[in-house]
Amino acid sequence: MKTILPVLTCVAVILLTFTSCFKDHDMMVEENDNEVITTIEVHLTEQGTTNKQTFSIDYPDGYGSGVMPIQDTIRLDANKVYNAEIFLLDKTQTPIDTSSNEVKEENTDHRFYFEPSAGSGITVSNLDGDDNNVSLGLHSTWTTTSSATGAITITLRHYANGGKIETNPINSTKSSTDLEVDFNTQVN
């Protein structure tokens, strides 16, 4: 009996150790929740000038809450080139949290897509790249043509498992939509 008790104790300790290791391993889940976004700002600076404009869509209860947003129309001058920068804000935090910083930190897992409507008079190019030189889109170049009215859809896609490549379409099965907004546009 004296020999069996130490052996059983050793077996129990070994089993508990292996079981707890497996449980910890199985419970490991990537914590990468979508950020709360209440405001989307597009900062546009006309190249060669200090003329800067900011346009926003504000969801007081957060994007996707079902509450109608407060929304600007993007109004730009014809035949101009603009440097664009996207800011994502969480105004439920004090101080206000800049969610676009998280997109920047996790840049290989995110990508902005810009879809100007046909005839909007706007083209978007020169998206900044992530750590792998794949388009990210926090910074881009917007070029206007002659007077036009239209819209631009801005979509932020999240590649939870990485693997983003330049040729991924906006509806890639490797990603999900974090954000999709439509701005009305006017080029005068």
N, CA, C and O of each residue as an XYZ file, in Angstrom:
752
protein
N       0.824     -1.190      0.000
C       0.000      0.000      0.000
C       0.872      1.258      0.000
O       0.562      2.248     -0.663
N       1.995      1.191      0.779
C       2.886      2.339      0.851
C       3.511      2.633     -0.515
O       3.810      3.792     -0.803
N       3.717      1.632     -1.355
C       4.311      1.828     -2.666
C       3.282      2.338     -3.675
O       3.626      3.117     -4.564
N       2.053      1.918     -3.550
C       1.004      2.301     -4.502
C       0.634      3.779     -4.351
O       0.408      4.464     -5.349
N       0.571      4.268     -3.127
C       0.162      5.649     -2.900
C       1.104      6.652     -3.584
O       0.601      7.554     -4.253
N       2.420      6.556     -3.462
C       3.301      7.497     -4.171
C       3.175      7.374     -5.699
O       3.236      8.378     -6.409
N       3.002      6.161     -6.195
C       2.867      5.963     -7.634
C       1.584      6.633     -8.128
O       1.597      7.334     -9.140
N       0.477      6.417     -7.411
C      -0.792      7.045     -7.786
C      -0.695      8.575     -7.724
O      -1.247      9.272     -8.575
N      -0.003      9.079     -6.731
C       0.169     10.523     -6.601
C       0.945     11.068     -7.796
O       0.563     12.095     -8.356
N       2.023     10.402     -8.196
C       2.813     10.835     -9.357
C       1.976     10.796    -10.630
O       2.026     11.724    -11.437
N       1.206      9.724    -10.811
C       0.351      9.609    -11.996
C      -0.678     10.741    -12.013
O      -0.924     11.335    -13.063
N      -1.275     11.041    -10.868
C      -2.278     12.108    -10.789
C      -1.659     13.469    -11.135
O      -2.257     14.262    -11.863
N      -0.464     13.730    -10.608
C       0.207     15.000    -10.892
C       0.530     15.111    -12.386
O       0.326     16.166    -12.986
N       1.025     14.042    -12.980
C       1.355     14.053    -14.409
C       0.099     14.282    -15.241
O       0.111     15.090    -16.169
N      -0.969     13.589    -14.925
C      -2.220     13.750    -15.672
C      -2.764     15.170    -15.549
O      -3.209     15.754    -16.537
N      -2.728     15.720    -14.349
C      -3.217     17.083    -14.164
C      -2.369     18.084    -14.943
O      -2.895     19.039    -15.516
N      -1.067     17.864    -14.960
C      -0.179     18.766    -15.685
C      -0.490     18.739    -17.177
O      -0.656     19.789    -17.798
N      -0.572     17.524    -17.761
C      -0.861     17.428    -19.191
C      -2.249     17.951    -19.517
O      -2.434     18.623    -20.532
N      -3.227     17.652    -18.674
C      -4.598     18.109    -18.922
C      -4.673     19.627    -18.887
O      -5.310     20.238    -19.745
N      -4.028     20.239    -17.901
C      -4.093     21.689    -17.814
C      -3.352     22.334    -18.986
O      -3.778     23.388    -19.458
N      -2.272     21.746    -19.465
C      -1.571     22.289    -20.632
C      -2.455     22.234    -21.860
O      -2.539     23.197    -22.622
N      -3.115     21.097    -22.047
C      -3.996     20.980    -23.205
C      -5.166     21.935    -23.104
O      -5.565     22.516    -24.114
N      -5.726     22.115    -21.933
C      -6.845     23.041    -21.786
C      -6.405     24.458    -22.100
O      -7.117     25.183    -22.794
N      -5.230     24.873    -21.596
C      -4.740     26.213    -21.876
C      -4.525     26.404    -23.374
O      -4.862     27.450    -23.929
N      -3.963     25.386    -24.022
C      -3.708     25.493    -25.449
C      -5.015     25.587    -26.233
O      -5.134     26.404    -27.146
N      -5.990     24.759    -25.880
C      -7.266     24.766    -26.580
C      -8.024     26.071    -26.367
O      -8.792     26.488    -27.234
N      -7.819     26.712    -25.235
C      -8.558     27.924    -24.910
C      -7.920     29.169    -25.520
O      -8.506     30.251    -25.470
N      -6.730     29.028    -26.093
C      -6.083     30.201    -26.673
C      -6.852     30.632    -27.914
O      -6.945     29.889    -28.890
N      -7.392     31.818    -27.866
C      -8.147     32.379    -28.976
C      -7.562     33.737    -29.288
O      -7.262     34.512    -28.380
N      -7.398     34.032    -30.569
C      -6.861     35.334    -30.947
C      -7.853     36.415    -30.547
O      -9.019     36.375    -30.937
N      -7.384     37.376    -29.770
C      -8.220     38.490    -29.357
C      -8.017     39.605    -30.363
O      -7.038     40.348    -30.291
N      -8.937     39.720    -31.295
C      -8.825     40.732    -32.327
C     -10.219     41.246    -32.628
O     -10.678     41.193    -33.769
N     -10.888     41.742    -31.603
C     -12.244     42.240    -31.776
C     -12.238     43.449    -32.680
O     -11.264     44.199    -32.737
N     -13.352     43.631    -33.395
C     -13.497     44.835    -34.202
C     -13.536     46.043    -33.285
O     -14.127     46.016    -32.205
N     -12.895     47.093    -33.742
C     -12.856     48.324    -32.976
C     -14.220     49.004    -33.027
O     -14.954     48.853    -34.004
N     -14.565     49.759    -31.968
C     -15.770     50.579    -32.008
C     -15.449     51.806    -32.833
O     -14.465     52.500    -32.577
N     -16.288     52.072    -33.828
C     -16.079     53.237    -34.691
C     -17.348     54.074    -34.651
O     -18.422     53.608    -35.032
N     -17.219     55.314    -34.188
C     -18.371     56.223    -34.178
C     -18.276     57.255    -35.294
O     -19.295     57.774    -35.749
N     -17.050     57.558    -35.738
C     -16.859     58.626    -36.711
C     -15.807     58.229    -37.731
O     -14.747     57.706    -37.387
N     -16.124     58.489    -38.995
C     -15.191     58.287    -40.091
C     -14.908     59.660    -40.661
O     -15.821     60.356    -41.106
N     -13.642     60.052    -40.649
C     -13.245     61.350    -41.203
C     -12.350     61.143    -42.413
O     -11.448     60.306    -42.401
N     -12.614     61.923    -43.461
C     -11.755     61.958    -44.643
C     -11.155     63.356    -44.685
O     -11.868     64.342    -44.867
N      -9.838     63.433    -44.514
C      -9.117     64.701    -44.570
C      -8.516     64.819    -45.967
O      -7.741     63.959    -46.387
N      -8.869     65.876    -46.682
C      -8.395     66.086    -48.046
C      -7.662     67.419    -48.126
O      -8.226     68.470    -47.819
N      -6.396     67.365    -48.543
C      -5.577     68.565    -48.694
C      -5.195     68.701    -50.162
O      -4.586     67.805    -50.747
N      -5.564     69.843    -50.748
C      -5.226     70.080    -52.150
C      -3.707     70.129    -52.284
O      -3.040     70.863    -51.555
N      -3.163     69.353    -53.209
C      -1.711     69.318    -53.389
C      -1.184     70.692    -53.777
O      -1.802     71.409    -54.564
N      -0.023     71.053    -53.210
C       0.603     72.329    -53.500
C       0.037     73.489    -52.699
O       0.434     74.638    -52.891
N      -0.904     73.182    -51.788
C      -1.518     74.227    -50.962
C      -1.637     73.721    -49.528
O      -1.296     72.580    -49.217
N      -2.126     74.599    -48.674
C      -2.471     74.191    -47.308
C      -3.987     74.112    -47.151
O      -4.493     74.038    -46.031
N      -4.716     74.126    -48.273
C      -6.186     74.059    -48.241
C      -6.622     72.659    -47.837
O      -6.570     71.718    -48.629
N      -7.052     72.546    -46.583
C      -7.446     71.253    -46.037
C      -8.927     71.281    -45.685
O      -9.425     72.237    -45.091
N      -9.622     70.203    -46.066
C     -11.036     70.048    -45.734
C     -11.215     68.715    -45.024
O     -10.510     67.746    -45.304
N     -12.167     68.682    -44.102
C     -12.490     67.446    -43.394
C     -13.964     67.145    -43.581
O     -14.822     67.997    -43.350
N     -14.246     65.923    -44.002
C     -15.615     65.452    -44.198
C     -15.811     64.235    -43.313
O     -14.909     63.411    -43.164
N     -17.009     64.124    -42.720
C     -17.200     63.018    -41.776
C     -18.590     62.403    -41.882
O     -19.541     63.003    -42.384
N     -18.652     61.183    -41.385
C     -19.906     60.487    -41.109
C     -19.834     60.124    -39.642
O     -18.882     59.480    -39.199
N     -20.833     60.533    -38.894
C     -20.829     60.340    -37.445
C     -21.993     59.448    -37.037
O     -23.156     59.787    -37.256
N     -21.666     58.306    -36.443
C     -22.654     57.384    -35.888
C     -22.620     57.552    -34.371
O     -21.753     56.969    -33.720
N     -23.545     58.338    -33.780
C     -23.473     58.638    -32.349
C     -23.422     57.392    -31.455
O     -22.786     57.415    -30.401
N     -24.087     56.305    -31.870
C     -24.093     55.077    -31.068
C     -23.152     54.020    -31.618
O     -23.184     52.873    -31.171
N     -22.310     54.387    -32.583
C     -21.362     53.447    -33.170
C     -21.849     52.910    -34.504
O     -23.049     52.755    -34.728
N     -20.896     52.630    -35.386
C     -21.204     52.087    -36.705
C     -21.948     50.767    -36.542
O     -21.563     49.920    -35.736
N     -23.008     50.604    -37.309
C     -23.783     49.368    -37.275
C     -24.858     49.344    -36.215
O     -25.514     48.319    -36.027
N     -25.059     50.473    -35.501
C     -26.045     50.509    -34.411
C     -27.473     50.634    -34.925
O     -28.424     50.421    -34.173
N     -27.628     50.978    -36.200
C     -28.967     51.170    -36.750
C     -29.453     52.602    -36.653
O     -30.475     52.947    -37.246
N     -28.743     53.443    -35.919
C     -29.103     54.867    -35.806
C     -28.581     55.589    -37.047
O     -27.440     55.380    -37.459
N     -29.414     56.432    -37.635
C     -29.008     57.169    -38.828
C     -27.816     58.082    -38.515
O     -27.818     58.787    -37.506
N     -26.808     58.064    -39.377
C     -25.623     58.894    -39.121
C     -25.848     60.348    -39.515
O     -26.755     60.679    -40.278
N     -24.993     61.199    -38.970
C     -24.894     62.599    -39.389
C     -23.780     62.599    -40.423
O     -22.670     62.149    -40.138
N     -24.066     63.106    -41.633
C     -23.166     62.865    -42.746
C     -22.915     64.117    -43.571
O     -23.842     64.858    -43.899
N     -21.644     64.343    -43.902
C     -21.253     65.436    -44.796
C     -21.279     64.949    -46.244
O     -21.153     63.754    -46.511
N     -21.442     65.886    -47.164
C     -21.215     65.639    -48.580
C     -19.805     66.107    -48.889
O     -19.412     67.207    -48.500
N     -19.041     65.276    -49.589
C     -17.680     65.660    -49.978
C     -17.787     66.584    -51.181
O     -18.267     66.189    -52.244
N     -17.327     67.836    -50.999
C     -17.360     68.849    -52.061
C     -15.929     69.241    -52.411
O     -15.184     69.741    -51.569
N     -15.557     69.002    -53.677
C     -14.190     69.266    -54.128
C     -14.196     70.131    -55.379
O     -15.181     70.179    -56.116
N     -13.075     70.818    -55.606
C     -12.915     71.621    -56.811
C     -12.548     70.721    -57.989
O     -11.871     69.706    -57.826
N     -13.005     71.109    -59.170
C     -12.729     70.345    -60.387
C     -11.257     70.464    -60.780
O     -10.602     71.473    -60.521
N     -10.762     69.406    -61.409
C      -9.414     69.370    -61.978
C      -8.319     69.647    -60.947
O      -7.389     70.413    -61.198
N      -8.450     69.012    -59.791
C      -7.476     69.166    -58.707
C      -7.014     67.787    -58.239
O      -7.654     66.771    -58.513
N      -5.885     67.778    -57.524
C      -5.354     66.559    -56.922
C      -5.278     66.790    -55.416
O      -4.796     67.828    -54.963
N      -5.758     65.814    -54.646
C      -5.831     65.932    -53.193
C      -5.087     64.770    -52.520
O      -5.152     63.626    -52.970
N      -4.383     65.095    -51.437
C      -3.838     64.061    -50.557
C      -4.929     63.726    -49.550
O      -5.461     64.614    -48.885
N      -5.259     62.444    -49.441
C      -6.340     62.017    -48.554
C      -5.785     61.211    -47.395
O      -4.820     60.462    -47.540
N      -6.414     61.381    -46.243
C      -6.083     60.594    -45.063
C      -7.384     60.222    -44.367
O      -8.272     61.058    -44.198
N      -7.486     58.959    -43.966
C      -8.683     58.442    -43.289
C      -8.409     58.362    -41.792
O      -7.369     57.864    -41.361
N      -9.368     58.867    -41.002
C      -9.322     58.733    -39.543
C     -10.580     58.025    -39.081
O     -11.687     58.382    -39.483
N     -10.407     57.024    -38.236
C     -11.519     56.319    -37.608
C     -11.480     56.650    -36.123
O     -10.460     56.446    -35.466
N     -12.591     57.161    -35.592
C     -12.621     57.611    -34.196
C     -13.656     56.841    -33.396
O     -14.692     56.431    -33.918
N     -13.354     56.653    -32.116
C     -14.303     56.089    -31.156
C     -14.583     57.177    -30.127
O     -13.827     57.358    -29.173
N     -15.688     57.903    -30.337
C     -16.033     59.011    -29.451
C     -16.751     58.555    -28.188
O     -17.160     59.387    -27.377
N     -16.913     57.226    -28.008
C     -17.479     56.734    -26.745
C     -16.415     56.713    -25.658
O     -16.733     56.545    -24.481
N     -15.146     56.881    -26.045
C     -14.027     56.872    -25.102
C     -13.647     58.298    -24.714
O     -13.813     59.230    -25.500
N     -13.140     58.455    -23.505
C     -12.597     59.724    -23.063
C     -11.168     59.476    -22.594
O     -10.971     58.745    -21.624
N     -10.183     60.048    -23.238
C     -10.278     60.896    -24.421
C     -10.685     60.062    -25.641
O     -10.673     58.832    -25.597
N     -11.042     60.748    -26.722
C     -11.475     60.075    -27.949
C     -10.356     59.156    -28.436
O      -9.195     59.558    -28.517
N     -10.724     57.917    -28.757
C      -9.764     56.928    -29.240
C      -9.692     56.991    -30.762
O     -10.718     57.025    -31.442
N      -8.492     57.006    -31.275
C      -8.301     56.991    -32.724
C      -8.138     55.542    -33.160
O      -7.047     54.976    -33.098
N      -9.245     54.953    -33.604
C      -9.244     53.543    -34.008
C      -8.357     53.302    -35.219
O      -7.899     52.179    -35.430
N      -8.107     54.328    -36.015
C      -7.236     54.151    -37.181
C      -5.809     53.799    -36.748
O      -5.056     53.223    -37.533
N      -5.424     54.138    -35.508
C      -4.110     53.714    -35.008
C      -4.031     52.194    -34.902
O      -2.984     51.607    -35.171
N      -5.142     51.551    -34.509
C      -5.171     50.094    -34.437
C      -5.085     49.487    -35.830
O      -4.440     48.456    -36.020
N      -5.736     50.122    -36.809
C      -5.639     49.657    -38.190
C      -4.187     49.767    -38.654
O      -3.677     48.868    -39.323
N      -3.525     50.862    -38.300
C      -2.124     51.065    -38.665
C      -1.231     50.011    -38.011
O      -0.330     49.473    -38.654
N      -1.482     49.717    -36.729
C      -0.687     48.710    -36.016
C      -0.893     47.320    -36.602
O       0.050     46.534    -36.685
N      -2.122     47.015    -37.007
C      -2.459     45.705    -37.571
C      -2.601     45.829    -39.093
O      -3.528     45.275    -39.683
N      -1.680     46.555    -39.713
C      -1.837     46.933    -41.120
C      -1.869     45.757    -42.083
O      -2.500     45.856    -43.135
N      -1.212     44.649    -41.764
C      -1.246     43.508    -42.680
C      -2.580     42.763    -42.614
O      -2.839     41.876    -43.427
N      -3.416     43.121    -41.654
C      -4.726     42.487    -41.502
C      -5.875     43.382    -41.965
O      -7.037     43.001    -41.822
N      -5.582     44.554    -42.514
C      -6.632     45.506    -42.916
C      -6.364     46.070    -44.303
O      -5.229     46.099    -44.779
N      -7.441     46.515    -44.934
C      -7.313     47.196    -46.226
C      -8.562     48.025    -46.498
O      -9.686     47.553    -46.331
N      -8.346     49.270    -46.918
C      -9.435     50.127    -47.366
C      -9.612     49.946    -48.870
O      -8.643     49.821    -49.620
N     -10.867     49.937    -49.287
C     -11.219     49.923    -50.705
C     -12.040     51.182    -50.975
O     -12.905     51.550    -50.180
N     -11.763     51.840    -52.103
C     -12.458     53.066    -52.486
C     -13.159     52.820    -53.814
O     -12.526     52.427    -54.794
N     -14.469     53.053    -53.844
C     -15.253     52.827    -55.053
C     -16.069     54.070    -55.397
O     -17.210     54.213    -54.959
N     -15.468     54.980    -56.195
C     -16.249     56.134    -56.657
C     -17.302     55.653    -57.657
O     -17.035     54.770    -58.472
N     -18.491     56.237    -57.591
C     -19.538     55.865    -58.548
C     -19.151     56.347    -59.937
O     -18.384     57.297    -60.091
N     -19.696     55.673    -60.946
C     -19.439     56.071    -62.328
C     -19.922     57.504    -62.518
O     -21.024     57.862    -62.102
N     -19.090     58.309    -63.145
C     -19.474     59.690    -63.410
C     -19.338     60.627    -62.225
O     -19.805     61.765    -62.288
N     -18.699     60.169    -61.127
C     -18.549     61.027    -59.941
C     -17.474     62.091    -60.126
O     -17.431     63.073    -59.384
N     -16.593     61.889    -61.134
C     -15.515     62.847    -61.356
C     -14.360     62.681    -60.388
O     -13.526     63.578    -60.264
N     -14.295     61.534    -59.690
C     -13.226     61.287    -58.714
C     -12.571     59.946    -59.016
O     -13.254     58.953    -59.266
N     -11.238     59.928    -58.990
C     -10.490     58.676    -59.018
C      -9.589     58.636    -57.790
O      -9.116     59.670    -57.318
N      -9.360     57.439    -57.284
C      -8.518     57.254    -56.101
C      -7.352     56.350    -56.493
O      -7.540     55.297    -57.102
N      -6.140     56.786    -56.130
C      -4.930     56.030    -56.480
C      -3.895     56.187    -55.369
O      -4.142     56.837    -54.353
N      -2.736     55.579    -55.587
C      -1.567     55.736    -54.705
C      -1.870     55.427    -53.241
O      -1.478     56.183    -52.352
N      -2.563     54.323    -52.990
C      -2.826     53.930    -51.602
C      -1.508     53.588    -50.918
O      -0.641     52.944    -51.509
N      -1.363     54.028    -49.653
C      -0.162     53.655    -48.906
C      -0.194     52.154    -48.671
O      -1.249     51.522    -48.742
N       0.983     51.588    -48.389
C       1.092     50.142    -48.233
C       1.263     49.706    -46.797
O       1.607     50.498    -45.919
N       1.012     48.419    -46.576
C       1.230     47.821    -45.255
C       2.693     47.383    -45.148
O       3.506     47.721    -46.008
N       3.024     46.643    -44.111
C       4.402     46.196    -43.904
C       4.912     45.286    -45.024
O       6.120     45.104    -45.174
N       3.986     44.710    -45.815
C       4.361     43.837    -46.929
C       4.190     44.534    -48.285
O       4.225     43.881    -49.328
N       4.008     45.849    -48.267
C       3.791     46.659    -49.477
C       2.510     46.305    -50.222
O       2.421     46.503    -51.434
N       1.522     45.784    -49.509
C       0.189     45.563    -50.069
C      -0.649     46.774    -49.673
O      -0.483     47.312    -48.578
N      -1.544     47.204    -50.553
C      -2.339     48.408    -50.290
C      -3.021     48.361    -48.927
O      -3.597     47.347    -48.532
N      -2.938     49.493    -48.218
C      -3.631     49.669    -46.941
C      -4.727     50.711    -47.113
O      -5.900     50.412    -46.890
N      -4.366     51.927    -47.504
C      -5.362     52.942    -47.832
C      -5.655     53.973    -46.770
O      -6.602     54.743    -46.933
N      -4.892     54.032    -45.682
C      -5.078     55.135    -44.734
C      -4.717     56.460    -45.396
O      -5.263     57.506    -45.043
N      -3.789     56.414    -46.361
C      -3.404     57.579    -47.167
C      -3.585     57.210    -48.631
O      -3.309     56.081    -49.037
N      -4.053     58.174    -49.418
C      -4.242     57.945    -50.852
C      -4.257     59.290    -51.570
O      -4.160     60.348    -50.949
N      -4.379     59.223    -52.879
C      -4.476     60.423    -53.714
C      -5.824     60.405    -54.421
O      -6.201     59.412    -55.043
N      -6.549     61.526    -54.316
C      -7.839     61.670    -54.997
C      -7.671     62.725    -56.078
O      -7.170     63.819    -55.817
N      -8.091     62.392    -57.293
C      -8.005     63.303    -58.430
C      -9.407     63.567    -58.951
O     -10.201     62.644    -59.134
N      -9.703     64.850    -59.188
C     -11.026     65.218    -59.708
C     -10.898     65.621    -61.172
O      -9.842     66.060    -61.630
N     -11.999     65.460    -61.886
C     -12.070     65.900    -63.286
C     -13.047     67.066    -63.340
O     -13.040     67.924    -62.458
N     -13.866     67.101    -64.344
C     -14.824     68.208    -64.479
C     -15.986     68.047    -63.493
O     -16.078     67.047    -62.782
N     -16.855     69.033    -63.466
C     -17.991     69.050    -62.533
C     -18.804     67.766    -62.639
O     -19.092     67.282    -63.733
N     -19.166     67.226    -61.479
C     -19.928     65.983    -61.437
C     -20.551     65.810    -60.058
O     -20.105     66.409    -59.079
N     -21.570     64.995    -60.000
C     -22.209     64.617    -58.746
C     -22.259     63.105    -58.684
O     -22.556     62.450    -59.683
N     -21.974     62.546    -57.522
C     -21.986     61.094    -57.396
C     -21.832     60.673    -55.954
O     -22.367     61.306    -55.043
N     -21.095     59.596    -55.760
C     -20.866     59.058    -54.413
C     -19.554     58.280    -54.423
O     -19.038     57.910    -55.478
N     -19.034     58.046    -53.236
C     -17.870     57.172    -53.081
C     -18.127     56.256    -51.886
O     -18.497     56.709    -50.803
N     -17.924     54.975    -52.108
C     -18.044     53.980    -51.043
C     -16.652     53.695    -50.510
O     -15.731     53.400    -51.271
N     -16.509     53.785    -49.199
C     -15.248     53.467    -48.532
C     -15.506     52.243    -47.663
O     -16.369     52.255    -46.785
N     -14.741     51.189    -47.924
C     -14.918     49.920    -47.214
C     -13.614     49.536    -46.539
O     -12.552     49.577    -47.161
N     -13.689     49.166    -45.277
C     -12.536     48.635    -44.550
C     -12.751     47.140    -44.375
O     -13.722     46.705    -43.754
N     -11.831     46.361    -44.932
C     -11.901     44.906    -44.821
C     -10.850     44.427    -43.824
O      -9.757     44.987    -43.735
N     -11.202     43.380    -43.075
C     -10.325     42.799    -42.058
C      -9.965     41.379    -42.473
O     -10.840     40.537    -42.681
N      -8.680     41.128    -42.590
C      -8.144     39.809    -42.935
C      -7.677     39.168    -41.632
O      -6.509     39.291    -41.261
N      -8.578     38.488    -40.943
C      -8.309     37.970    -39.592
C      -7.142     36.988    -39.557
O      -6.424     36.923    -38.559
N      -6.947     36.238    -40.609
C      -5.874     35.247    -40.633
C      -4.693     35.698    -41.483
O      -3.854     34.887    -41.873
N      -4.632     37.006    -41.769
C      -3.551     37.525    -42.597
C      -3.689     37.039    -44.028
O      -4.789     36.722    -44.481
N      -2.582     36.980    -44.733
C      -2.588     36.455    -46.090
C      -3.124     37.410    -47.134
O      -3.436     36.992    -48.249
N      -3.238     38.693    -46.795
C      -3.732     39.703    -47.739
C      -2.727     39.867    -48.870
O      -1.526     39.991    -48.630
N      -3.228     39.866    -50.116
C      -2.374     40.127    -51.273
C      -2.997     41.250    -52.097
O      -4.182     41.550    -51.948
N      -2.205     41.862    -52.958
C      -2.652     43.042    -53.704
C      -3.874     42.761    -54.574
O      -4.718     43.639    -54.754
N      -3.976     41.561    -55.108
C      -5.063     41.261    -56.038
C      -6.358     40.804    -55.360
O      -7.316     40.457    -56.050
N      -6.404     40.798    -54.021
C      -7.643     40.414    -53.335
C      -8.767     41.361    -53.713
O      -8.616     42.575    -53.575
N      -9.899     40.833    -54.190
C     -11.039     41.702    -54.475
C     -11.708     42.157    -53.176
O     -11.452     41.604    -52.106
N     -12.549     43.152    -53.286
C     -13.219     43.703    -52.108
C     -14.061     42.639    -51.393
O     -14.248     42.713    -50.178
N     -14.561     41.669    -52.126
C     -15.410     40.629    -51.529
C     -14.650     39.334    -51.286
O     -15.247     38.258    -51.291
N     -13.353     39.421    -51.075
C     -12.527     38.241    -50.829
C     -13.062     37.430    -49.655
O     -13.427     37.983    -48.618
N     -13.102     36.120    -49.829
C     -13.569     35.247    -48.749
C     -12.556     35.170    -47.609
O     -12.858     34.635    -46.542
N     -11.354     35.703    -47.833
C     -10.344     35.732    -46.772
C     -10.572     36.866    -45.779
O      -9.880     36.962    -44.765
N     -11.557     37.733    -46.079
C     -11.746     38.914    -45.240
C     -13.218     39.136    -44.932
O     -14.108     38.545    -45.545
N     -13.439     40.015    -43.952
C     -14.805     40.421    -43.598
C     -14.842     41.950    -43.529
O     -13.808     42.607    -43.403
N     -16.048     42.495    -43.613
C     -16.197     43.948    -43.621
C     -16.248     44.485    -42.197
O     -17.122     44.113    -41.414
N     -15.302     45.364    -41.869
C     -15.327     46.090    -40.598
C     -16.199     47.334    -40.720
O     -16.837     47.756    -39.755
N     -16.218     47.917    -41.924
C     -16.877     49.204    -42.118
C     -17.161     49.396    -43.599
O     -16.334     49.067    -44.450
N     -18.347     49.934    -43.900
C     -18.673     50.312    -45.281
C     -19.573     51.525    -45.222
O     -20.679     51.465    -44.685
N     -19.092     52.642    -45.783
C     -19.855     53.889    -45.751
C     -19.905     54.508    -47.142
O     -18.999     54.323    -47.955
N     -20.974     55.242    -47.398
C     -21.149     55.957    -48.653
C     -21.191     57.456    -48.382
O     -22.021     57.938    -47.611
N     -20.289     58.183    -49.025
C     -20.318     59.636    -48.988
C     -20.897     60.115    -50.320
O     -20.495     59.627    -51.376
N     -21.842     61.071    -50.282
C     -22.236     61.757    -51.496
C     -21.120     62.707    -51.864
O     -20.453     63.261    -50.990
N     -20.911     62.900    -53.172
C     -19.821     63.758    -53.629
C     -20.314     64.777    -54.642
O     -21.251     64.524    -55.400
N     -19.658     65.943    -54.638
C     -19.899     66.997    -55.635
C     -18.550     67.559    -56.044
O     -17.737     67.939    -55.201
N     -18.324     67.607    -57.352
C     -17.123     68.226    -57.891
C     -17.592     69.443    -58.676
O     -18.396     69.318    -59.600
N     -17.090     70.621    -58.311
C     -17.506     71.873    -58.963
C     -16.322     72.571    -59.603
O     -16.480     73.638    -60.196
